[in-house]
Amino acid sequence: MNVKLKVVQGKLKGKAGESAGLEVALSKSRFVIGTATDCNMRCPSSTISPHHCEITLRDGKVLLRDLDSDSGTYLNDERIDSERLIRAGDRLRVGRLEFEALIELPAPSKKADAVDDFVSDMLAQADEEERATRMAAPELRQFHLDANNTNPESAEPEDEDRLTALRKKLPEKKPPGKLPPKPSITAESSVSAAEQTLEKLLKPKPKRPSV
């Protein structure tokens, strides 16, 4: 923030004639106006107290406060009794001196810088999320380390180890069950069955009763 006091009426000590149009830059955060030798701005006037008033730059604001002066400090022709905010173009009156406040606010940052910062924040956030995921899932962290160490010689044994581990996890196949034994057919049983069949065929059928 660039703050200046432009002399509208009166003269400053050490300046010959009127000082109208002179611009005084406020280079410190606390700027005291008065007749004392330790003031930032010394004014040769009997209507101004040794330490008349002070201007403070704080939190991006320009503030005016009267230091118990005899004749008072005026902001836009109004005597102040407490700390007041100074805006660009305001008029300050101290004794017979009158100033205009010139305040230049800092230029806003470029939009491109803001966009770059936003992208950087997103990239940093994504990196943190990926790191948190790897810490929560050890198998993903191991995969990330393996991807970085892409050694062709060590890749094949590692794949074989993984296949072996997967095979161990698979349930073992049971041998096929035995079928129930087929009934054995002997010669004797075949002859007996044939005799029973012939006996049934040759056996006379019973006669039906006559009506």
PyMOL commands that set and color helices and strands:
alter all, ss='L'
color gray80, all
select helices_A, chain A and resi 111-136+138-148+152-169+187-202
alter helices_A, ss='H'
color red, helices_A
select strands_A, chain A and resi 2-9+23-25+30-34+41-42+53-58+61-66+73-75+78-79+84-85+91-94+97-104
alter strands_A, ss='S'
color yellow, strands_A
deselect
rebuild
show_as cartoon
